[in-house]
Amino acid sequence: MQLLDKLNPVQRQAVTHSGGPLLILAGAGSGKTRVLTYRIAYLVQECGVKPHQIIAITFTNKAAREMQERLADLVPNSRGMWVSTFHSACMRMLRRDGERVGLGKNFVIYDTSEQLTLIRESLHDLSITHDRFKPAMVHALISRAKNDLKSPEDYAREAGDYIEETVSSVYKLYQRKLLLNNAVDFDDLLWLMVELLQKNADVRVGYQEQFRHILVDEYQDTNRAQYELVRLLAAKHRNLMVVGDDDQSIYAFRGANLRNILDFEDDFPDATVIKLEQNYRSSQNILDAANAVVANNVGRKQKRLWTANQEGDLVQVFSADDERDEDYQVADEIELLHSQGRSYDDIAILYRTNAQSRVIEEAFLRKDIPYTMYRGVEFYKRREIRDIIAYLRLLIIPADGARFMRIVNVPRRGIGTTTLQRLTDYAEAQELPLLLAAEQASSISSLGKAPANKLLAFVEQVALWRGMTEYLNVAELVEALLDKTGYQASLEAEGKDPESLARLENLQEFISVAKEFCLRNPESGLDDFLAGIELLSDADTQAEGEAVHMLTLHTAKGLEFPVVFLTGLEEGIFPHSRALADEDELEEERRLCYVGITRA
């Protein structure tokens, strides 16, 4: 087979494995996708395996498409082969046999927005207020329960406190509503498929006979449900090849269980283990730095990346006085690189949290460096930042109707759409700004007493906040508003899901913006502060041509760039403050650093 000539000896060993459980520990940049696709080609062309007897599972649609494209060239007769994500594979199987677990043939899959709507309905039906039980928080807890294969009954039985007991009742009603609508959410696809296989021997045996060879990519990112699914499918023929890198396991917050890859040899005592340690991307100096960081972890499989590439430039370390100095040093270095002929497209800025992007953006805007953000929103366009800006803007321009409408019920104050429509109708009829019309709420005949009182209470609050502008500087005002409006408390009440924590970090970064403004402009007030922000917000930041790439470390996984800047390497930022007191979380921070270094 000529394809084997394109592989190094260790890759060739993996591709030509005779059968049985196989763990491929694939270091960053070691050619794991090639090994996966060549293994499939080898099975079909050399071993006589029928394409429909193979299932290859990836984590993203992009990875699945890439594998399909490569296989189209390698295995022209691949008709019937399953190459898909976990969710797509489960959906396909449930379309065939979902009636066994209560699904109709034409079940629909609810997206995140539809799931949250159903959770809101469930909270309302159970008379549970959103103040303490935010839909996003409840959604995250239900999702985690399903990924851990816990039914509503399991969750209720294990509930250990008031919050879990309440969520269990929402979970039960939410699931009932899904079934009534012949709908599932993304997590159901996995959970119900595992249940289907566990409870129906004929279905289980049928798929075990069909999928005689199972290949799983990014095995270190699997959760409990995915682990059980793979174990059930592979139980008979045991021709299971999993590919992953425990040193790149960075999704514990999404339910990924590192033990799945670390314990593979316990699950399959006769497993063959092959380590792909030759890196084709980075220089040896970069690999030495990455190896040195992750070597401090205890919970890992021993391996060391090496390369036949040149030793390369030394890893450069910048030391800065503060984040502003750091990011201006980065911007200066990028200007120098660009003047020497380096394309902006070759350069990536990596950071631990989205909140860190703010100072980098400002440095780039002031130096006219084009940039683009991966799966991110520019700092000043993020929802929580626009909300607090709307509060501040309303304090100096009470007639600003758009800002009034944005924040009058944020956080929730029981002022609904019907109330606001009647207020708007009155304001238009009287030719009044909305805030002034709200002052007259008790005179609006179409409003009941309760809605009118809620509007009047908000008006009184705005008056108090406006009074604070007389004696507080901008930074103090921002902190006071976040407290007095209940905005920060509402986010804190949503729990510790990643989205809520990221939004809280963004608010802390905005406070830093205000403090920095006060230090640099002690004589300036709120007007100047907001004017400066609006100028930055309106700048043409997302370049259409070549641009520097800005992205979080989690988003960067799987990507590569000729030049990488890893920013914010200081205790409390990276490693994150939440990780400092927990050794497992600190090990994940090291793995995240390893991922960042090996992007270069």
Secondary structure, DSSP 8 states (H G I E B T S, - for coil): -GGGGGS-HHHHHHHT--SS-EEEEE-TTS-HHHHHHHHHHHHHHTS---GGGEEEEESSHHHHHHHHHHHHHH-TT-TT-EEEEHHHHHHHHHHHHGGGGT--TT-EE--HHHHHHHHHHHHHHTT--TTTS-HHHHHHHHHHHHHTT--HHHHHHH--SHHHHHHHHHHHHHHHHHHHTTEE-HHHHHHHHHHHHHH-HHHHHHHHHH-SEEEESSGGG--HHHHHHHHHHHTTT--EEEEE-GGG---GGGT--THHHHTHHHH-TT-EEEEE-B-SSS-HHHHHHHHHHHTT-SSS-----B-SS---S-------SSHHHHHHHHHHHHHHHHHTT--GGGEEEEESSGGGHHHHHHHHHHTT--EEETT---GGGSHHHHHHHHHHHHHH-TT-HHHHHHHTTSS--S--HHHHHHHHHHHHHHT--HHHHHHTGGG-TTS-HHHHHHHHHHHHHHHHHHHHTTT--HHHHHHHHHHHTSHHHHHHHT-S-HHHHHHHHHHHHHHHHHHHHHHH-TT--HHHHHHHHHHHHTS--B-SSS-EEEEEHHHHTT---SEEEE---STBTTTBGGGTT-HHHHHHHHHHHHHHHTT-
